[in-house]
């Protein structure tokens, strides 16, 4: 859905960089709209929770804005939202009853 827009995007890969980039991603990369990033050069095929949290923090810290679709209360994404807000990075989530708990962290709910 985000690739249909015109804004710049960063896609955080859970593993090392792709060896074959799908055509829809390649188009956005060639148009300088998409950057693929990963902190994993070599490593396990499936990163563990610690590595995933490290990757998410890295990207959130570098982001102009973080958009979160959903964050479970007490979960890793909720903690990341709070950290990003504390760093001064705006965090936005859909205005949905399942996201109301995020407002206490400073997350903006948008329609």
Jmol script that loads the backbone (N, CA, C; Angstrom):
load data "model"
ATOM      1  N   UNK A   1       0.823  -1.175   0.000  1.00  0.00           N
ATOM      2  CA  UNK A   1       0.000   0.000   0.000  1.00  0.00           C
ATOM      3  C   UNK A   1       0.881   1.257   0.000  1.00  0.00           C
ATOM      4  N   UNK A   2       1.919   1.282   0.820  1.00  0.00           N
ATOM      5  CA  UNK A   2       2.775   2.461   0.898  1.00  0.00           C
ATOM      6  C   UNK A   2       3.539   2.703  -0.395  1.00  0.00           C
ATOM      7  N   UNK A   3       3.831   1.650  -1.131  1.00  0.00           N
ATOM      8  CA  UNK A   3       4.548   1.811  -2.398  1.00  0.00           C
ATOM      9  C   UNK A   3       3.708   2.533  -3.436  1.00  0.00           C
ATOM     10  N   UNK A   4       2.391   2.527  -3.291  1.00  0.00           N
ATOM     11  CA  UNK A   4       1.521   3.234  -4.234  1.00  0.00           C
ATOM     12  C   UNK A   4       1.590   4.743  -4.057  1.00  0.00           C
ATOM     13  N   UNK A   5       2.055   5.195  -2.898  1.00  0.00           N
ATOM     14  CA  UNK A   5       2.178   6.628  -2.647  1.00  0.00           C
ATOM     15  C   UNK A   5       3.389   7.210  -3.341  1.00  0.00           C
ATOM     16  N   UNK A   6       3.714   8.444  -2.974  1.00  0.00           N
ATOM     17  CA  UNK A   6       4.850   9.119  -3.608  1.00  0.00           C
ATOM     18  C   UNK A   6       5.954   9.469  -2.618  1.00  0.00           C
ATOM     19  N   UNK A   7       5.718   9.243  -1.348  1.00  0.00           N
ATOM     20  CA  UNK A   7       6.699   9.615  -0.335  1.00  0.00           C
ATOM     21  C   UNK A   7       7.840   8.627  -0.232  1.00  0.00           C
ATOM     22  N   UNK A   8       8.929   9.062   0.388  1.00  0.00           N
ATOM     23  CA  UNK A   8      10.079   8.174   0.573  1.00  0.00           C
ATOM     24  C   UNK A   8       9.786   7.132   1.654  1.00  0.00           C
ATOM     25  N   UNK A   9      10.351   5.940   1.471  1.00  0.00           N
ATOM     26  CA  UNK A   9      10.128   4.840   2.396  1.00  0.00           C
ATOM     27  C   UNK A   9      11.436   4.163   2.755  1.00  0.00           C
ATOM     28  N   UNK A  10      11.481   3.609   3.946  1.00  0.00           N
ATOM     29  CA  UNK A  10      12.588   2.759   4.364  1.00  0.00           C
ATOM     30  C   UNK A  10      11.973   1.426   4.763  1.00  0.00           C
ATOM     31  N   UNK A  11      12.470   0.355   4.178  1.00  0.00           N
ATOM     32  CA  UNK A  11      11.995  -0.979   4.523  1.00  0.00           C
ATOM     33  C   UNK A  11      13.091  -1.675   5.326  1.00  0.00           C
ATOM     34  N   UNK A  12      12.728  -2.036   6.553  1.00  0.00           N
ATOM     35  CA  UNK A  12      13.659  -2.708   7.458  1.00  0.00           C
ATOM     36  C   UNK A  12      13.527  -4.193   7.295  1.00  0.00           C
ATOM     37  N   UNK A  13      14.568  -4.817   6.861  1.00  0.00           N
ATOM     38  CA  UNK A  13      14.536  -6.254   6.657  1.00  0.00           C
ATOM     39  C   UNK A  13      14.888  -6.979   7.945  1.00  0.00           C
ATOM     40  N   UNK A  14      14.202  -8.069   8.190  1.00  0.00           N
ATOM     41  CA  UNK A  14      14.449  -8.853   9.400  1.00  0.00           C
ATOM     42  C   UNK A  14      15.679  -9.738   9.253  1.00  0.00           C
ATOM     43  N   UNK A  15      16.227  -9.789   8.054  1.00  0.00           N
ATOM     44  CA  UNK A  15      17.400 -10.622   7.765  1.00  0.00           C
ATOM     45  C   UNK A  15      18.401  -9.796   6.986  1.00  0.00           C
ATOM     46  N   UNK A  16      19.409 -10.489   6.445  1.00  0.00           N
ATOM     47  CA  UNK A  16      20.377  -9.776   5.615  1.00  0.00           C
ATOM     48  C   UNK A  16      19.701  -9.333   4.324  1.00  0.00           C
ATOM     49  N   UNK A  17      20.347  -8.477   3.553  1.00  0.00           N
ATOM     50  CA  UNK A  17      19.762  -7.924   2.333  1.00  0.00           C
ATOM     51  C   UNK A  17      19.333  -9.016   1.365  1.00  0.00           C
ATOM     52  N   UNK A  18      18.326  -8.704   0.587  1.00  0.00           N
ATOM     53  CA  UNK A  18      17.785  -9.651  -0.389  1.00  0.00           C
ATOM     54  C   UNK A  18      18.787  -9.923  -1.499  1.00  0.00           C
ATOM     55  N   UNK A  19      18.821 -11.158  -1.956  1.00  0.00           N
ATOM     56  CA  UNK A  19      19.664 -11.474  -3.107  1.00  0.00           C
ATOM     57  C   UNK A  19      18.920 -11.179  -4.404  1.00  0.00           C
ATOM     58  N   UNK A  20      17.602 -11.329  -4.387  1.00  0.00           N
ATOM     59  CA  UNK A  20      16.763 -10.970  -5.537  1.00  0.00           C
ATOM     60  C   UNK A  20      15.710  -9.990  -5.052  1.00  0.00           C
ATOM     61  N   UNK A  21      15.708  -8.799  -5.615  1.00  0.00           N
ATOM     62  CA  UNK A  21      14.758  -7.770  -5.212  1.00  0.00           C
ATOM     63  C   UNK A  21      13.520  -7.878  -6.109  1.00  0.00           C
ATOM     64  N   UNK A  22      12.324  -8.018  -5.525  1.00  0.00           N
ATOM     65  CA  UNK A  22      11.103  -8.097  -6.325  1.00  0.00           C
ATOM     66  C   UNK A  22      10.921  -6.838  -7.188  1.00  0.00           C
ATOM     67  N   UNK A  23      10.286  -6.999  -8.339  1.00  0.00           N
ATOM     68  CA  UNK A  23      10.128  -5.905  -9.313  1.00  0.00           C
ATOM     69  C   UNK A  23       9.480  -4.667  -8.699  1.00  0.00           C
ATOM     70  N   UNK A  24       8.426  -4.849  -7.874  1.00  0.00           N
ATOM     71  CA  UNK A  24       7.739  -3.678  -7.303  1.00  0.00           C
ATOM     72  C   UNK A  24       8.645  -2.895  -6.368  1.00  0.00           C
ATOM     73  N   UNK A  25       9.561  -3.578  -5.689  1.00  0.00           N
ATOM     74  CA  UNK A  25      10.520  -2.875  -4.839  1.00  0.00           C
ATOM     75  C   UNK A  25      11.611  -2.231  -5.689  1.00  0.00           C
ATOM     76  N   UNK A  26      12.047  -2.925  -6.715  1.00  0.00           N
ATOM     77  CA  UNK A  26      13.102  -2.412  -7.594  1.00  0.00           C
ATOM     78  C   UNK A  26      12.683  -1.095  -8.245  1.00  0.00           C
ATOM     79  N   UNK A  27      11.412  -0.990  -8.651  1.00  0.00           N
ATOM     80  CA  UNK A  27      10.899   0.249  -9.249  1.00  0.00           C
ATOM     81  C   UNK A  27      11.034   1.415  -8.269  1.00  0.00           C
ATOM     82  N   UNK A  28      10.633   1.200  -7.031  1.00  0.00           N
ATOM     83  CA  UNK A  28      10.715   2.256  -6.021  1.00  0.00           C
ATOM     84  C   UNK A  28      12.168   2.593  -5.693  1.00  0.00           C
ATOM     85  N   UNK A  29      13.045   1.605  -5.673  1.00  0.00           N
ATOM     86  CA  UNK A  29      14.468   1.851  -5.422  1.00  0.00           C
ATOM     87  C   UNK A  29      15.054   2.686  -6.544  1.00  0.00           C
ATOM     88  N   UNK A  30      14.753   2.323  -7.781  1.00  0.00           N
ATOM     89  CA  UNK A  30      15.274   3.061  -8.939  1.00  0.00           C
ATOM     90  C   UNK A  30      14.752   4.492  -8.998  1.00  0.00           C
ATOM     91  N   UNK A  31      13.571   4.730  -8.431  1.00  0.00           N
ATOM     92  CA  UNK A  31      12.994   6.080  -8.391  1.00  0.00           C
ATOM     93  C   UNK A  31      13.470   6.851  -7.155  1.00  0.00           C
ATOM     94  N   UNK A  32      14.432   6.296  -6.415  1.00  0.00           N
ATOM     95  CA  UNK A  32      14.960   6.917  -5.189  1.00  0.00           C
ATOM     96  C   UNK A  32      13.878   7.169  -4.150  1.00  0.00           C
ATOM     97  N   UNK A  33      12.884   6.282  -4.083  1.00  0.00           N
ATOM     98  CA  UNK A  33      11.812   6.395  -3.104  1.00  0.00           C
ATOM     99  C   UNK A  33      11.924   5.370  -1.992  1.00  0.00           C
ATOM    100  N   UNK A  34      12.740   4.334  -2.198  1.00  0.00           N
ATOM    101  CA  UNK A  34      12.799   3.245  -1.235  1.00  0.00           C
ATOM    102  C   UNK A  34      14.241   2.893  -0.911  1.00  0.00           C
ATOM    103  N   UNK A  35      14.507   2.758   0.378  1.00  0.00           N
ATOM    104  CA  UNK A  35      15.812   2.267   0.833  1.00  0.00           C
ATOM    105  C   UNK A  35      15.564   0.975   1.604  1.00  0.00           C
ATOM    106  N   UNK A  36      16.329  -0.038   1.290  1.00  0.00           N
ATOM    107  CA  UNK A  36      16.288  -1.292   2.035  1.00  0.00           C
ATOM    108  C   UNK A  36      17.441  -1.273   3.019  1.00  0.00           C
ATOM    109  N   UNK A  37      17.141  -1.482   4.300  1.00  0.00           N
ATOM    110  CA  UNK A  37      18.193  -1.466   5.305  1.00  0.00           C
ATOM    111  C   UNK A  37      18.095  -2.696   6.193  1.00  0.00           C
ATOM    112  N   UNK A  38      19.242  -3.086   6.705  1.00  0.00           N
ATOM    113  CA  UNK A  38      19.315  -4.137   7.699  1.00  0.00           C
ATOM    114  C   UNK A  38      20.636  -3.997   8.443  1.00  0.00           C
ATOM    115  N   UNK A  39      20.632  -4.199   9.750  1.00  0.00           N
ATOM    116  CA  UNK A  39      21.905  -4.191  10.470  1.00  0.00           C
ATOM    117  C   UNK A  39      22.602  -5.546  10.401  1.00  0.00           C
ATOM    118  N   UNK A  40      21.997  -6.501   9.712  1.00  0.00           N
ATOM    119  CA  UNK A  40      22.525  -7.855   9.656  1.00  0.00           C
ATOM    120  C   UNK A  40      23.256  -8.091   8.339  1.00  0.00           C
ATOM    121  N   UNK A  41      24.561  -8.271   8.408  1.00  0.00           N
ATOM    122  CA  UNK A  41      25.342  -8.574   7.217  1.00  0.00           C
ATOM    123  C   UNK A  41      25.427 -10.086   7.085  1.00  0.00           C
ATOM    124  N   UNK A  42      25.997 -10.695   8.057  1.00  0.00           N
ATOM    125  CA  UNK A  42      26.035 -12.151   8.133  1.00  0.00           C
ATOM    126  C   UNK A  42      25.368 -12.513   9.439  1.00  0.00           C
ATOM    127  N   UNK A  43      24.782 -13.626   9.473  1.00  0.00           N
ATOM    128  CA  UNK A  43      24.155 -14.018  10.720  1.00  0.00           C
ATOM    129  C   UNK A  43      23.159 -15.116  10.502  1.00  0.00           C
ATOM    130  N   UNK A  44      22.396 -15.385  11.548  1.00  0.00           N
ATOM    131  CA  UNK A  44      21.441 -16.478  11.458  1.00  0.00           C
ATOM    132  C   UNK A  44      20.344 -16.178  10.438  1.00  0.00           C
ATOM    133  N   UNK A  45      19.780 -17.218   9.917  1.00  0.00           N
ATOM    134  CA  UNK A  45      18.686 -17.049   8.967  1.00  0.00           C
ATOM    135  C   UNK A  45      17.495 -16.368   9.620  1.00  0.00           C
ATOM    136  N   UNK A  46      17.269 -16.673  10.856  1.00  0.00           N
ATOM    137  CA  UNK A  46      16.145 -16.079  11.588  1.00  0.00           C
ATOM    138  C   UNK A  46      16.682 -15.339  12.818  1.00  0.00           C
ATOM    139  N   UNK A  47      16.626 -14.018  12.797  1.00  0.00           N
ATOM    140  CA  UNK A  47      17.104 -13.262  13.955  1.00  0.00           C
ATOM    141  C   UNK A  47      16.245 -13.538  15.196  1.00  0.00           C
ATOM    142  N   UNK A  48      16.856 -13.422  16.360  1.00  0.00           N
ATOM    143  CA  UNK A  48      16.104 -13.607  17.595  1.00  0.00           C
ATOM    144  C   UNK A  48      15.498 -12.274  18.029  1.00  0.00           C
ATOM    145  N   UNK A  49      14.762 -12.294  19.128  1.00  0.00           N
ATOM    146  CA  UNK A  49      14.062 -11.093  19.605  1.00  0.00           C
ATOM    147  C   UNK A  49      15.026  -9.957  19.920  1.00  0.00           C
ATOM    148  N   UNK A  50      16.207 -10.282  20.449  1.00  0.00           N
ATOM    149  CA  UNK A  50      17.201  -9.245  20.768  1.00  0.00           C
ATOM    150  C   UNK A  50      17.670  -8.546  19.504  1.00  0.00           C
ATOM    151  N   UNK A  51      17.953  -9.318  18.462  1.00  0.00           N
ATOM    152  CA  UNK A  51      18.414  -8.734  17.202  1.00  0.00           C
ATOM    153  C   UNK A  51      17.311  -7.905  16.536  1.00  0.00           C
ATOM    154  N   UNK A  52      16.089  -8.384  16.628  1.00  0.00           N
ATOM    155  CA  UNK A  52      14.960  -7.658  16.045  1.00  0.00           C
ATOM    156  C   UNK A  52      14.758  -6.328  16.763  1.00  0.00           C
ATOM    157  N   UNK A  53      14.850  -6.328  18.084  1.00  0.00           N
ATOM    158  CA  UNK A  53      14.710  -5.082  18.850  1.00  0.00           C
ATOM    159  C   UNK A  53      15.817  -4.103  18.483  1.00  0.00           C
ATOM    160  N   UNK A  54      17.029  -4.590  18.299  1.00  0.00           N
ATOM    161  CA  UNK A  54      18.157  -3.742  17.890  1.00  0.00           C
ATOM    162  C   UNK A  54      17.873  -3.109  16.538  1.00  0.00           C
ATOM    163  N   UNK A  55      17.418  -3.899  15.582  1.00  0.00           N
ATOM    164  CA  UNK A  55      17.106  -3.380  14.254  1.00  0.00           C
ATOM    165  C   UNK A  55      16.020  -2.312  14.327  1.00  0.00           C
ATOM    166  N   UNK A  56      14.956  -2.581  15.069  1.00  0.00           N
ATOM    167  CA  UNK A  56      13.848  -1.627  15.166  1.00  0.00           C
ATOM    168  C   UNK A  56      14.282  -0.321  15.817  1.00  0.00           C
ATOM    169  N   UNK A  57      15.126  -0.400  16.850  1.00  0.00           N
ATOM    170  CA  UNK A  57      15.629   0.820  17.492  1.00  0.00           C
ATOM    171  C   UNK A  57      16.475   1.643  16.528  1.00  0.00           C
ATOM    172  N   UNK A  58      17.321   0.968  15.779  1.00  0.00           N
ATOM    173  CA  UNK A  58      18.180   1.654  14.816  1.00  0.00           C
ATOM    174  C   UNK A  58      17.338   2.441  13.817  1.00  0.00           C
ATOM    175  N   UNK A  59      16.362   1.820  13.252  1.00  0.00           N
ATOM    176  CA  UNK A  59      15.540   2.478  12.242  1.00  0.00           C
ATOM    177  C   UNK A  59      14.692   3.587  12.859  1.00  0.00           C
ATOM    178  N   UNK A  60      14.112   3.345  14.018  1.00  0.00           N
ATOM    179  CA  UNK A  60      13.297   4.379  14.665  1.00  0.00           C
ATOM    180  C   UNK A  60      14.142   5.602  15.014  1.00  0.00           C
ATOM    181  N   UNK A  61      15.357   5.374  15.455  1.00  0.00           N
ATOM    182  CA  UNK A  61      16.244   6.491  15.818  1.00  0.00           C
ATOM    183  C   UNK A  61      16.609   7.333  14.608  1.00  0.00           C
ATOM    184  N   UNK A  62      16.669   6.727  13.437  1.00  0.00           N
ATOM    185  CA  UNK A  62      17.040   7.445  12.217  1.00  0.00           C
ATOM    186  C   UNK A  62      15.834   8.026  11.482  1.00  0.00           C
ATOM    187  N   UNK A  63      14.645   7.646  11.886  1.00  0.00           N
ATOM    188  CA  UNK A  63      13.425   8.025  11.162  1.00  0.00           C
ATOM    189  C   UNK A  63      13.025   9.469  11.413  1.00  0.00           C
ATOM    190  N   UNK A  64      12.382  10.036  10.416  1.00  0.00           N
ATOM    191  CA  UNK A  64      11.772  11.360  10.544  1.00  0.00           C
ATOM    192  C   UNK A  64      10.445  11.238  11.285  1.00  0.00           C
ATOM    193  N   UNK A  65       9.768  10.105  11.079  1.00  0.00           N
ATOM    194  CA  UNK A  65       8.491   9.817  11.723  1.00  0.00           C
ATOM    195  C   UNK A  65       8.311   8.300  11.710  1.00  0.00           C
ATOM    196  N   UNK A  66       7.703   7.775  12.761  1.00  0.00           N
ATOM    197  CA  UNK A  66       7.427   6.343  12.848  1.00  0.00           C
ATOM    198  C   UNK A  66       5.915   6.147  12.761  1.00  0.00           C
ATOM    199  N   UNK A  67       5.496   5.259  11.872  1.00  0.00           N
ATOM    200  CA  UNK A  67       4.086   4.915  11.740  1.00  0.00           C
ATOM    201  C   UNK A  67       3.917   3.472  12.215  1.00  0.00           C
ATOM    202  N   UNK A  68       3.047   3.290  13.188  1.00  0.00           N
ATOM    203  CA  UNK A  68       2.793   1.974  13.769  1.00  0.00           C
ATOM    204  C   UNK A  68       1.328   1.637  13.532  1.00  0.00           C
ATOM    205  N   UNK A  69       1.080   0.468  12.998  1.00  0.00           N
ATOM    206  CA  UNK A  69      -0.309   0.058  12.764  1.00  0.00           C
ATOM    207  C   UNK A  69      -0.949  -0.411  14.067  1.00  0.00           C
ATOM    208  N   UNK A  70      -0.230  -1.207  14.831  1.00  0.00           N
ATOM    209  CA  UNK A  70      -0.758  -1.700  16.107  1.00  0.00           C
ATOM    210  C   UNK A  70       0.409  -2.059  17.018  1.00  0.00           C
ATOM    211  N   UNK A  71       0.224  -1.813  18.296  1.00  0.00           N
ATOM    212  CA  UNK A  71       1.210  -2.202  19.311  1.00  0.00           C
ATOM    213  C   UNK A  71       0.450  -2.793  20.489  1.00  0.00           C
ATOM    214  N   UNK A  72       0.732  -4.026  20.794  1.00  0.00           N
ATOM    215  CA  UNK A  72       0.067  -4.688  21.923  1.00  0.00           C
ATOM    216  C   UNK A  72       0.501  -4.051  23.236  1.00  0.00           C
ATOM    217  N   UNK A  73      -0.433  -3.886  24.179  1.00  0.00           N
ATOM    218  CA  UNK A  73      -0.063  -3.339  25.490  1.00  0.00           C
ATOM    219  C   UNK A  73       1.039  -4.182  26.130  1.00  0.00           C
ATOM    220  N   UNK A  74       2.114  -3.522  26.538  1.00  0.00           N
ATOM    221  CA  UNK A  74       3.226  -4.201  27.186  1.00  0.00           C
ATOM    222  C   UNK A  74       4.176  -4.905  26.236  1.00  0.00           C
ATOM    223  N   UNK A  75       3.917  -4.820  24.950  1.00  0.00           N
ATOM    224  CA  UNK A  75       4.739  -5.515  23.966  1.00  0.00           C
ATOM    225  C   UNK A  75       5.954  -4.724  23.504  1.00  0.00           C
ATOM    226  N   UNK A  76       6.756  -5.371  22.672  1.00  0.00           N
ATOM    227  CA  UNK A  76       7.996  -4.783  22.174  1.00  0.00           C
ATOM    228  C   UNK A  76       7.740  -3.522  21.338  1.00  0.00           C
ATOM    229  N   UNK A  77       6.697  -3.532  20.525  1.00  0.00           N
ATOM    230  CA  UNK A  77       6.413  -2.365  19.683  1.00  0.00           C
ATOM    231  C   UNK A  77       5.949  -1.195  20.546  1.00  0.00           C
ATOM    232  N   UNK A  78       5.175  -1.477  21.584  1.00  0.00           N
ATOM    233  CA  UNK A  78       4.754  -0.408  22.493  1.00  0.00           C
ATOM    234  C   UNK A  78       5.977   0.232  23.163  1.00  0.00           C
ATOM    235  N   UNK A  79       6.918  -0.594  23.613  1.00  0.00           N
ATOM    236  CA  UNK A  79       8.138  -0.053  24.229  1.00  0.00           C
ATOM    237  C   UNK A  79       8.920   0.792  23.229  1.00  0.00           C
ATOM    238  N   UNK A  80       8.999   0.337  21.999  1.00  0.00           N
ATOM    239  CA  UNK A  80       9.702   1.095  20.963  1.00  0.00           C
ATOM    240  C   UNK A  80       9.018   2.434  20.713  1.00  0.00           C
ATOM    241  N   UNK A  81       7.705   2.456  20.711  1.00  0.00           N
ATOM    242  CA  UNK A  81       6.967   3.710  20.531  1.00  0.00           C
ATOM    243  C   UNK A  81       7.345   4.713  21.621  1.00  0.00           C
ATOM    244  N   UNK A  82       7.372   4.245  22.859  1.00  0.00           N
ATOM    245  CA  UNK A  82       7.738   5.117  23.971  1.00  0.00           C
ATOM    246  C   UNK A  82       9.159   5.628  23.848  1.00  0.00           C
ATOM    247  N   UNK A  83      10.085   4.764  23.433  1.00  0.00           N
ATOM    248  CA  UNK A  83      11.470   5.192  23.244  1.00  0.00           C
ATOM    249  C   UNK A  83      11.564   6.251  22.152  1.00  0.00           C
ATOM    250  N   UNK A  84      10.907   5.996  21.028  1.00  0.00           N
ATOM    251  CA  UNK A  84      10.970   6.938  19.907  1.00  0.00           C
ATOM    252  C   UNK A  84      10.410   8.299  20.307  1.00  0.00           C
ATOM    253  N   UNK A  85       9.295   8.311  21.010  1.00  0.00           N
ATOM    254  CA  UNK A  85       8.721   9.578  21.473  1.00  0.00           C
ATOM    255  C   UNK A  85       9.715  10.293  22.390  1.00  0.00           C
ATOM    256  N   UNK A  86      10.373   9.561  23.281  1.00  0.00           N
ATOM    257  CA  UNK A  86      11.367  10.158  24.177  1.00  0.00           C
ATOM    258  C   UNK A  86      12.556  10.726  23.422  1.00  0.00           C
ATOM    259  N   UNK A  87      12.894  10.150  22.270  1.00  0.00           N
ATOM    260  CA  UNK A  87      13.993  10.663  21.438  1.00  0.00           C
ATOM    261  C   UNK A  87      13.565  11.889  20.631  1.00  0.00           C
ATOM    262  N   UNK A  88      12.267  12.198  20.657  1.00  0.00           N
ATOM    263  CA  UNK A  88      11.775  13.327  19.873  1.00  0.00           C
ATOM    264  C   UNK A  88      11.306  12.940  18.480  1.00  0.00           C
ATOM    265  N   UNK A  89      11.178  11.650  18.214  1.00  0.00           N
ATOM    266  CA  UNK A  89      10.691  11.185  16.920  1.00  0.00           C
ATOM    267  C   UNK A  89       9.167  11.078  17.003  1.00  0.00           C
ATOM    268  N   UNK A  90       8.432  11.782  16.132  1.00  0.00           N
ATOM    269  CA  UNK A  90       6.970  11.665  16.159  1.00  0.00           C
ATOM    270  C   UNK A  90       6.538  10.235  15.814  1.00  0.00           C
ATOM    271  N   UNK A  91       5.578   9.719  16.573  1.00  0.00           N
ATOM    272  CA  UNK A  91       5.033   8.385  16.331  1.00  0.00           C
ATOM    273  C   UNK A  91       3.533   8.536  16.111  1.00  0.00           C
ATOM    274  N   UNK A  92       3.050   7.919  15.032  1.00  0.00           N
ATOM    275  CA  UNK A  92       1.641   8.009  14.657  1.00  0.00           C
ATOM    276  C   UNK A  92       1.082   6.600  14.517  1.00  0.00           C
ATOM    277  N   UNK A  93      -0.165   6.417  14.968  1.00  0.00           N
ATOM    278  CA  UNK A  93      -0.864   5.136  14.835  1.00  0.00           C
ATOM    279  C   UNK A  93      -2.304   5.427  14.434  1.00  0.00           C
ATOM    280  N   UNK A  94      -2.974   4.461  13.807  1.00  0.00           N
ATOM    281  CA  UNK A  94      -4.383   4.674  13.447  1.00  0.00           C
ATOM    282  C   UNK A  94      -5.249   4.897  14.679  1.00  0.00           C
ATOM    283  N   UNK A  95      -6.234   5.776  14.543  1.00  0.00           N
ATOM    284  CA  UNK A  95      -7.179   6.041  15.624  1.00  0.00           C
ATOM    285  C   UNK A  95      -8.143   4.867  15.702  1.00  0.00           C
ATOM    286  N   UNK A  96      -7.808   3.942  16.587  1.00  0.00           N
ATOM    287  CA  UNK A  96      -8.573   2.706  16.747  1.00  0.00           C
ATOM    288  C   UNK A  96      -8.558   2.365  18.232  1.00  0.00           C
ATOM    289  N   UNK A  97      -9.652   1.818  18.745  1.00  0.00           N
ATOM    290  CA  UNK A  97      -9.685   1.492  20.176  1.00  0.00           C
ATOM    291  C   UNK A  97      -8.511   0.622  20.640  1.00  0.00           C
ATOM    292  N   UNK A  98      -7.992  -0.216  19.770  1.00  0.00           N
ATOM    293  CA  UNK A  98      -6.866  -1.072  20.137  1.00  0.00           C
ATOM    294  C   UNK A  98      -5.562  -0.323  20.306  1.00  0.00           C
ATOM    295  N   UNK A  99      -5.533   0.953  19.910  1.00  0.00           N
ATOM    296  CA  UNK A  99      -4.315   1.758  20.030  1.00  0.00           C
ATOM    297  C   UNK A  99      -4.422   2.862  21.078  1.00  0.00           C
ATOM    298  N   UNK A 100      -5.549   2.967  21.748  1.00  0.00           N
ATOM    299  CA  UNK A 100      -5.751   4.058  22.706  1.00  0.00           C
ATOM    300  C   UNK A 100      -4.698   4.098  23.799  1.00  0.00           C
ATOM    301  N   UNK A 101      -4.181   2.948  24.211  1.00  0.00           N
ATOM    302  CA  UNK A 101      -3.169   2.913  25.272  1.00  0.00           C
ATOM    303  C   UNK A 101      -1.879   3.624  24.856  1.00  0.00           C
ATOM    304  N   UNK A 102      -1.668   3.802  23.561  1.00  0.00           N
ATOM    305  CA  UNK A 102      -0.447   4.444  23.086  1.00  0.00           C
ATOM    306  C   UNK A 102      -0.427   5.947  23.342  1.00  0.00           C
ATOM    307  N   UNK A 103      -1.592   6.554  23.506  1.00  0.00           N
ATOM    308  CA  UNK A 103      -1.632   8.007  23.731  1.00  0.00           C
ATOM    309  C   UNK A 103      -0.910   8.391  25.027  1.00  0.00           C
ATOM    310  N   UNK A 104      -0.915   7.504  26.015  1.00  0.00           N
ATOM    311  CA  UNK A 104      -0.216   7.781  27.268  1.00  0.00           C
ATOM    312  C   UNK A 104       1.295   7.907  27.052  1.00  0.00           C
ATOM    313  N   UNK A 105       1.788   7.334  25.964  1.00  0.00           N
ATOM    314  CA  UNK A 105       3.230   7.402  25.642  1.00  0.00           C
ATOM    315  C   UNK A 105       3.554   8.624  24.795  1.00  0.00           C
ATOM    316  N   UNK A 106       2.527   9.314  24.307  1.00  0.00           N
ATOM    317  CA  UNK A 106       2.764  10.461  23.443  1.00  0.00           C
ATOM    318  C   UNK A 106       2.585  10.151  21.960  1.00  0.00           C
ATOM    319  N   UNK A 107       2.020   8.979  21.661  1.00  0.00           N
ATOM    320  CA  UNK A 107       1.755   8.608  20.269  1.00  0.00           C
ATOM    321  C   UNK A 107       0.515   9.346  19.795  1.00  0.00           C
ATOM    322  N   UNK A 108       0.572   9.889  18.596  1.00  0.00           N
ATOM    323  CA  UNK A 108      -0.576  10.587  18.009  1.00  0.00           C
ATOM    324  C   UNK A 108      -1.442   9.577  17.270  1.00  0.00           C
ATOM    325  N   UNK A 109      -2.741   9.584  17.564  1.00  0.00           N
ATOM    326  CA  UNK A 109      -3.677   8.728  16.834  1.00  0.00           C
ATOM    327  C   UNK A 109      -4.278   9.565  15.712  1.00  0.00           C
ATOM    328  N   UNK A 110      -4.213   9.033  14.509  1.00  0.00           N
ATOM    329  CA  UNK A 110      -4.704   9.767  13.333  1.00  0.00           C
ATOM    330  C   UNK A 110      -5.801   8.959  12.648  1.00  0.00           C
ATOM    331  N   UNK A 111      -6.811   9.671  12.161  1.00  0.00           N
ATOM    332  CA  UNK A 111      -7.973   9.073  11.510  1.00  0.00           C
ATOM    333  C   UNK A 111      -7.634   8.358  10.294  1.00  0.00           C
TER     334      UNK A 111
END
end "model"
wireframe off; spacefill off
backbone 0.3
color backbone group
